[in-house]
Structures are given as C-alpha cells and as structure tokens.
Amino acid sequence: MTTGHHHGTPPAPVERRAAALEELLAEQGLVSPEYIDAVQQAYETQLGPMHGARVVARAWVDPAYREHLLANGTRAVHELGIQGPEIEHLTVVANGPEVHHVVVCTLCSCYPWAVLGLPPNWYKDPPYRARMVREPRTLLAEMGCPLHESVEIQVWDSSAESRYLVLPERPPGTEGLSEAELAALVTRDSMVGVAVP
C-alpha cells in the first residue's frame, strides 16, 4: 500500500495501529492486503468523490441549485441524497477568476467524507496543514496548481463544527457536456482546492 506522502513525516500513532491491524488481519487469513487496498481505493476514488462530483456538476448546469448550494451546502447536498454526520455543517465556497479557495484542517484532519471520500494522506500531513496557511501560493504550485499572482487565495480551516467543499470553476469548452460527463471531470483534489478540473 502506498501512502502518497510528499513529506518524510513518520506515520501518526493511529496510522501505525491501523497498519498493525491490517497486518494481523492478513496474517490470520481474514482479509488479503489486496482487499484492503481495493476498499481504500474505492473510498478514495469512487464512493465519496463521485458524490461530490455530482454536486459540483449539478451546480455547473443548474444556476438555482448553485445558488442554493452556496447558501446552504448541507441542505443542498442532502437534496441529492448524500448524508453523513461530517457534512451536517457543510459550507461550499466557489472559485472564480479572481479568487481561489483551498481547504485545510490545521488542528487534525476534519474532512467531509460523504462528498470527498477518504482524506488523502497529504491532507493529514502536518507540513501540508502548516504550509497551506503560511504559504498557500507556493504550496499549491508545488502540488501542480500554480495560480497567477493576481488571483486571491482564501484558505478555509475545517473543524469538527464546520467542513468545507470547494466548488471549482467550470472548465471552458464544456458547454455541450452532460451532467454525468461534467461530473467525470471533477476530482477530489479540485474539491479541496489543490487542483483545477
């Protein structure tokens, strides 16, 4: 299993316990390492992110839904049948030509699982959490999301009380695409604000 860390920080105690549990389950023949990896991969790329991508695509094609989503993220997401305790206080912030939003949790790793899936390892990494607050433009560029100097960057700090979802800008040239085709363009990273679709 690859961690995807871009910094050399040691795993947190909970990560070490999870790894030990995975190893024990595999040693006892209860689950295979491949099964654990497949479940993790599904949560990272299909279950949660596909829900968030549906939300974004709907907002791109339906101006009334977009307005509702920005006014009351929790209620708008619930209307699409997406539930979960970690989205009961969901705020949606929209990127635009002059402003780019990015989400971080400086204290731990608060994250809206129901719309984004499992948090990536880098999101929980202390250097990401610290640097995104101190030097967001530099870190975004390092992560493959360079922004023009004229674009204002707003960093949103998630907490147990409030979670955030970035509504990325709709890519140019996608006017003829269906809602499902648009959803396929949306990534988890774009909904955190470290990438653009």
Sine and cosine of phi, psi and omega as CSV:
sin_phi,cos_phi,sin_psi,cos_psi,sin_omega,cos_omega
0.00,0.00,0.78,-0.63,0.02,-1.00
-1.00,-0.10,0.58,-0.81,-0.07,-1.00
-1.00,-0.04,-0.43,0.90,0.00,-1.00
0.97,0.24,0.18,0.98,0.02,-1.00
-0.89,0.45,0.67,-0.74,0.11,-0.99
-0.96,-0.29,0.08,1.00,0.08,-1.00
-0.78,-0.63,0.45,-0.89,-0.06,-1.00
-1.00,0.02,0.65,0.76,0.00,-1.00
-0.99,0.16,0.59,-0.81,0.04,-1.00
-0.94,0.35,0.44,-0.90,0.01,-1.00
-0.90,0.43,0.52,-0.85,0.05,-1.00
-0.94,0.34,0.33,-0.94,0.01,-1.00
-0.81,0.58,-0.64,0.76,0.00,-1.00
-0.91,0.41,-0.57,0.83,0.05,-1.00
-0.93,0.37,-0.61,0.79,0.05,-1.00
-0.91,0.41,-0.65,0.76,0.03,-1.00
-0.91,0.42,-0.67,0.74,0.02,-1.00
-0.89,0.46,-0.68,0.73,0.02,-1.00
-0.89,0.45,-0.66,0.75,0.02,-1.00
-0.90,0.44,-0.65,0.76,0.03,-1.00
-0.90,0.43,-0.70,0.72,0.05,-1.00
-0.85,0.52,-0.70,0.71,-0.01,-1.00
-0.89,0.46,-0.68,0.73,0.01,-1.00
-0.90,0.44,-0.72,0.70,0.02,-1.00
-0.87,0.49,-0.63,0.77,0.02,-1.00
-0.94,0.35,-0.68,0.73,0.01,-1.00
-0.87,0.49,-0.60,0.80,-0.01,-1.00
-0.98,0.17,-0.09,1.00,0.01,-1.00
0.97,0.24,0.27,0.96,-0.02,-1.00
-0.98,0.20,-0.60,0.80,0.10,-0.99
-0.56,-0.83,0.46,-0.89,0.03,-1.00
-1.00,-0.04,0.44,-0.90,0.08,-1.00
-0.85,0.52,-0.54,0.84,0.02,-1.00
-0.91,0.42,-0.62,0.79,0.03,-1.00
-0.91,0.42,-0.70,0.71,0.02,-1.00
-0.87,0.49,-0.71,0.71,0.03,-1.00
-0.88,0.47,-0.64,0.77,-0.01,-1.00
-0.91,0.42,-0.66,0.75,0.03,-1.00
-0.90,0.43,-0.72,0.69,0.02,-1.00
-0.87,0.49,-0.70,0.71,0.00,-1.00
-0.88,0.48,-0.65,0.76,0.01,-1.00
-0.89,0.46,-0.70,0.72,0.01,-1.00
-0.93,0.38,-0.56,0.83,-0.02,-1.00
-0.96,0.28,-0.55,0.84,-0.18,-0.98
-0.87,-0.50,-0.26,0.97,-0.11,-0.99
-0.84,-0.54,-0.84,0.54,-0.17,-0.99
-0.91,0.41,-0.92,0.39,-0.03,-1.00
-0.94,0.34,-0.81,0.58,-0.06,-1.00
-0.85,0.52,-0.52,0.85,0.00,-1.00
-0.93,0.37,-0.52,0.86,0.06,-1.00
-0.92,0.39,-0.73,0.68,0.04,-1.00
-0.88,0.48,-0.63,0.78,0.02,-1.00
-0.89,0.45,-0.60,0.80,0.08,-1.00
-0.89,0.46,-0.66,0.75,0.02,-1.00
-0.88,0.48,-0.75,0.67,-0.03,-1.00
-0.89,0.46,-0.74,0.67,-0.03,-1.00
-0.88,0.48,-0.65,0.76,0.04,-1.00
-0.88,0.48,-0.68,0.73,0.01,-1.00
-0.91,0.42,-0.53,0.85,0.02,-1.00
-0.94,0.34,-0.53,0.85,-0.07,-1.00
-0.98,-0.18,-0.27,0.96,-0.09,-1.00
-0.81,-0.59,0.99,-0.13,-0.05,-1.00
-0.84,0.54,-0.58,0.82,0.01,-1.00
-0.92,0.39,-0.65,0.76,0.04,-1.00
-0.91,0.41,-0.66,0.75,0.02,-1.00
-0.84,0.54,-0.73,0.68,0.01,-1.00
-0.87,0.49,-0.70,0.71,0.02,-1.00
-0.90,0.44,-0.67,0.74,0.00,-1.00
-0.87,0.49,-0.69,0.72,-0.01,-1.00
-0.95,0.31,-0.47,0.88,0.01,-1.00
-0.99,0.14,-0.59,0.80,-0.04,-1.00
-0.48,-0.88,0.99,0.12,-0.06,-1.00
-0.83,0.56,-0.70,0.72,-0.04,-1.00
-0.87,0.50,-0.78,0.62,-0.05,-1.00
-0.90,0.44,-0.67,0.74,-0.02,-1.00
-0.90,0.43,-0.64,0.77,0.03,-1.00
-0.93,0.37,-0.65,0.76,0.05,-1.00
-0.87,0.50,-0.57,0.82,0.00,-1.00
-0.89,0.45,-0.35,0.94,0.08,-1.00
-1.00,-0.04,0.15,0.99,0.05,-1.00
0.99,0.12,0.24,0.97,-0.02,-1.00
-0.99,-0.10,0.83,-0.56,-0.06,-1.00
-0.80,-0.61,0.28,-0.96,0.09,-1.00
0.41,-0.91,0.61,-0.79,-0.05,-1.00
-0.89,0.45,-0.48,0.88,-0.05,-1.00
-0.98,0.17,0.02,1.00,0.07,-1.00
-0.87,-0.49,0.31,0.95,0.01,-1.00
-0.94,0.34,-0.31,0.95,0.06,-1.00
-0.74,-0.68,0.90,0.43,-0.08,-1.00
-0.99,-0.11,0.83,-0.56,0.09,-1.00
-0.95,-0.32,0.74,-0.68,0.02,-1.00
-0.94,-0.34,0.77,-0.64,0.00,-1.00
-0.87,-0.50,0.70,-0.72,-0.12,-0.99
-0.98,-0.21,0.78,-0.62,0.14,-0.99
-0.96,0.30,0.46,-0.89,0.04,-1.00
-0.51,-0.86,-0.02,-1.00,-0.04,-1.00
-0.87,0.49,-0.46,0.89,-0.08,-1.00
-0.95,-0.33,-0.14,0.99,-0.02,-1.00
-0.63,-0.77,0.64,-0.76,0.04,-1.00
-0.80,-0.60,0.80,-0.60,0.00,-1.00
-0.98,-0.19,0.54,-0.84,0.07,-1.00
-0.60,-0.80,0.55,-0.84,-0.09,-1.00
-0.92,-0.39,0.61,-0.79,0.05,-1.00
-0.53,-0.85,0.39,-0.92,0.19,-0.98
-0.85,-0.53,0.96,-0.29,-0.11,-0.99
-0.96,0.27,-0.35,0.94,-0.05,-1.00
-1.00,-0.07,-0.60,0.80,-0.05,-1.00
-0.52,-0.85,-0.92,-0.40,0.05,-1.00
-0.45,-0.89,0.72,0.69,0.04,-1.00
-0.85,0.52,0.71,-0.71,-0.23,-0.97
-0.32,-0.95,0.69,-0.72,-0.02,-1.00
-0.99,0.13,0.98,0.19,-0.09,-1.00
-0.78,0.62,-0.64,0.77,-0.11,-0.99
-0.88,0.47,-0.45,0.89,0.01,-1.00
-0.94,-0.34,-0.24,0.97,-0.04,-1.00
-0.86,-0.51,-0.12,0.99,-0.06,-1.00
0.98,0.20,-0.35,-0.94,0.00,-1.00
-0.93,0.36,0.61,-0.80,0.05,-1.00
-0.93,0.36,0.66,-0.75,0.06,-1.00
-0.93,0.37,0.42,-0.91,-0.02,-1.00
-0.85,0.52,-0.62,0.78,-0.03,-1.00
-0.89,0.45,-0.48,0.87,0.00,-1.00
-0.90,0.43,-0.53,0.85,-0.02,-1.00
-1.00,0.02,-0.14,0.99,-0.09,-1.00
-0.96,0.29,0.82,-0.57,-0.01,-1.00
-0.80,0.60,-0.65,0.76,0.04,-1.00
-0.89,0.46,-0.62,0.79,0.07,-1.00
-0.88,0.47,-0.74,0.67,-0.06,-1.00
-0.87,0.49,-0.65,0.76,-0.02,-1.00
-0.97,0.23,-0.72,0.69,-0.09,-1.00
-0.94,0.34,-0.53,0.85,-0.02,-1.00
-0.90,0.43,-0.47,0.88,0.05,-1.00
-0.98,0.18,-0.69,0.73,-0.08,-1.00
-0.98,0.21,-0.69,0.72,-0.11,-0.99
-0.63,-0.78,0.91,0.42,-0.09,-1.00
-0.88,0.48,-0.63,0.77,-0.05,-1.00
-0.89,0.45,-0.69,0.72,0.01,-1.00
-0.90,0.43,-0.73,0.68,-0.03,-1.00
-0.91,0.40,-0.66,0.75,0.04,-1.00
-0.87,0.50,-0.67,0.74,0.03,-1.00
-0.88,0.47,-0.67,0.74,0.03,-1.00
-0.89,0.45,-0.50,0.87,-0.01,-1.00
-1.00,0.04,0.09,1.00,0.05,-1.00
1.00,-0.04,0.31,0.95,-0.01,-1.00
-0.79,-0.61,0.92,0.40,0.00,-1.00
-0.94,0.34,0.63,-0.77,0.00,-1.00
-0.83,-0.56,0.58,-0.82,0.05,-1.00
-0.89,0.45,0.54,-0.84,-0.02,-1.00
-0.84,0.54,-0.45,0.89,-0.04,-1.00
-0.97,0.25,-0.25,0.97,-0.02,-1.00
-0.99,0.13,0.82,-0.57,0.06,-1.00
-0.97,0.25,0.68,-0.74,0.05,-1.00
-0.94,-0.33,0.81,-0.59,0.08,-1.00
-0.92,-0.39,0.84,-0.55,-0.01,-1.00
-0.98,-0.18,0.81,-0.59,-0.01,-1.00
-0.95,-0.30,0.78,-0.62,-0.04,-1.00
-0.99,-0.15,0.96,-0.27,0.04,-1.00
-0.92,0.39,0.44,-0.90,0.07,-1.00
-0.53,-0.85,0.04,-1.00,0.05,-1.00
-0.89,0.45,-0.44,0.90,-0.03,-1.00
-1.00,0.03,-0.42,0.91,-0.08,-1.00
-0.56,-0.83,0.81,-0.58,0.04,-1.00
-0.91,-0.41,0.41,-0.91,-0.08,-1.00
-0.81,-0.59,0.51,-0.86,0.11,-0.99
-0.73,-0.68,0.77,-0.63,0.05,-1.00
-1.00,0.04,0.77,-0.64,0.13,-0.99
-1.00,-0.06,0.98,-0.21,-0.04,-1.00
-0.92,0.39,0.34,-0.94,0.11,-0.99
-0.93,0.37,0.60,-0.80,0.07,-1.00
-0.94,0.35,0.76,-0.65,-0.01,-1.00
-0.90,0.44,0.60,-0.80,0.05,-1.00
-0.90,0.43,0.48,-0.88,0.04,-1.00
0.99,0.15,0.22,0.98,-0.04,-1.00
-0.95,-0.32,0.26,0.97,-0.09,-1.00
-0.86,0.51,-0.55,0.84,-0.05,-1.00
-1.00,0.04,0.00,1.00,-0.06,-1.00
-0.99,0.15,0.52,-0.85,0.07,-1.00
-0.97,0.25,0.19,-0.98,0.04,-1.00
-0.86,0.51,-0.66,0.75,0.01,-1.00
-0.91,0.41,-0.64,0.77,0.02,-1.00
-0.92,0.40,-0.61,0.79,0.05,-1.00
-0.91,0.42,-0.68,0.74,0.00,-1.00
-0.85,0.52,-0.56,0.83,-0.01,-1.00
-0.92,0.39,-0.31,0.95,0.01,-1.00
-0.99,0.10,-0.31,0.95,-0.13,-0.99
-1.00,0.06,0.75,-0.66,0.04,-1.00
-0.92,-0.39,0.33,-0.94,0.09,-1.00
-0.83,0.55,-0.70,0.71,-0.05,-1.00
-0.89,0.46,-0.56,0.83,0.03,-1.00
-0.94,0.34,-0.45,0.89,0.01,-1.00
-0.99,0.10,-0.18,0.98,0.15,-0.99
-1.00,-0.07,-0.40,0.92,0.04,-1.00
0.98,-0.19,0.19,0.98,0.01,-1.00
-0.99,-0.16,0.13,0.99,0.04,-1.00
-0.44,-0.90,0.23,-0.97,0.13,-0.99
-0.84,-0.55,0.57,-0.82,-0.01,-1.00
-0.94,0.33,0.00,0.00,0.00,0.00
